[in-house]
Amino acid sequence: MPLIEANGTRLHYHLAGQGPALVFIHPPLITSAVFRYQIAELTTSFRVLTFDIRGHGASDPSPTPLTYPLIAEDIRQLLNKLGCVWQIKLVGKKRRKKLFSRSASPRVKRMRKWFWSR
């Protein structure tokens, strides 16, 4: 997975597939590698973006405390740097949906929320 400078840090990401866009957000203390099976299955029908949140995996550490607004801005800038102009669906844990939705809505208007729970 390549690295890209976004929002003052380098983020490790993977972009593959064609079709409607999905952006996967991994849980804390894990990396985007947790989505390898979803990537394998979904890239035939979707454009799938996974990334390591700052301070996780191969992304650089965060010089500031990690917050949902910070992650939302990281995603916005990552999408801009990749030249992504399409609407996306966010995929992540349901219990963070409310917090992330509040943070992302005013910042990232092209995001639509699509969360799952275990």
C-alpha positions in Angstrom: 0.0 0.0 0.0 1.4 3.4 -0.9 1.7 6.5 1.4 0.2 9.9 0.7 0.6 13.2 2.5 -2.8 14.4 3.8 -3.7 16.7 6.6 -0.1 17.1 7.8 0.7 13.4 8.1 1.5 10.4 5.8 -1.4 8.0 5.5 -1.0 4.4 4.3 -3.8 3.5 1.8 -5.0 1.0 -0.8 -7.5 1.9 -3.6 -8.8 -0.8 -5.9 -11.9 -1.7 -8.0 -14.5 -0.1 -10.1 -18.0 1.1 -9.3 -19.6 3.0 -6.4 -17.1 4.0 -3.8 -16.7 2.5 -0.3 -14.3 3.8 2.3 -13.5 1.4 5.2 -12.6 2.8 8.6 -10.8 0.3 10.8 -11.4 0.0 14.6 -8.8 1.4 17.0 -5.6 -0.7 17.6 -6.0 -2.6 14.4 -5.0 -1.7 10.8 -6.8 -1.7 7.5 -5.4 -5.2 6.9 -8.5 -6.4 8.8 -10.5 -5.7 5.6 -8.4 -7.9 3.2 -11.3 -10.3 2.7 -13.8 -7.6 2.0 -11.4 -6.0 -0.5 -11.0 -9.3 -2.3 -14.8 -9.8 -2.6 -16.0 -6.2 -3.2 -13.5 -4.8 -5.7 -15.4 -6.6 -8.5 -18.4 -4.3 -7.9 -17.1 -1.4 -5.9 -14.2 1.0 -5.8 -12.7 0.3 -2.3 -10.5 2.6 -0.3 -8.9 1.4 2.9 -6.3 3.3 4.9 -4.5 3.1 8.2 -5.7 5.8 10.5 -2.8 8.1 11.7 -0.8 6.3 14.4 -1.9 2.9 13.1 -0.2 0.4 10.8 2.2 2.1 8.3 0.6 5.6 8.7 2.7 8.1 10.5 2.0 8.8 14.2 -0.3 11.7 15.1 1.4 14.8 16.6 -2.1 15.7 18.0 -4.7 13.6 19.9 -6.8 11.5 17.6 -10.4 12.7 17.3 -13.3 11.9 15.0 -13.1 15.4 13.4 -9.4 14.8 12.7 -10.1 11.5 11.1 -12.9 13.0 9.0 -10.5 15.7 7.8 -7.9 13.1 7.1 -10.4 11.2 4.9 -11.5 14.4 3.1 -7.9 15.4 2.3 -7.0 11.8 1.4 -9.9 11.7 -1.1 -8.9 15.1 -2.5 -5.3 14.1 -2.9 -6.4 10.9 -4.7 -8.5 13.1 -7.1 -11.7 11.4 -5.9 -14.7 13.3 -7.0 -17.3 10.6 -6.4 -19.7 10.2 -3.6 -18.6 7.6 -1.0 -20.1 5.3 1.5 -18.3 5.0 4.8 -18.1 1.5 6.3 -17.2 1.0 10.0 -18.4 -0.1 13.4 -21.9 1.0 14.3 -21.1 2.2 17.8 -19.0 5.0 16.3 -21.6 6.0 13.7 -23.1 8.8 15.8 -19.8 10.4 16.8 -18.3 10.2 13.4 -21.5 11.4 11.7 -21.5 14.5 13.8 -17.8 15.1 12.9 -18.0 14.3 9.2 -21.2 15.9 8.1 -20.2 19.5 8.0 -16.7 18.7 6.7 -17.3 16.0 4.1 -20.6 16.5 2.3 -19.9 13.7 -0.2 -19.9 11.1 2.5 -22.9 8.9 3.1 -22.8 6.7 6.2 -23.1 2.9 5.8 -22.1 1.2 9.0 -22.4 -2.4 10.2 -22.2 -4.0 13.5 -21.2 -7.4 14.7 
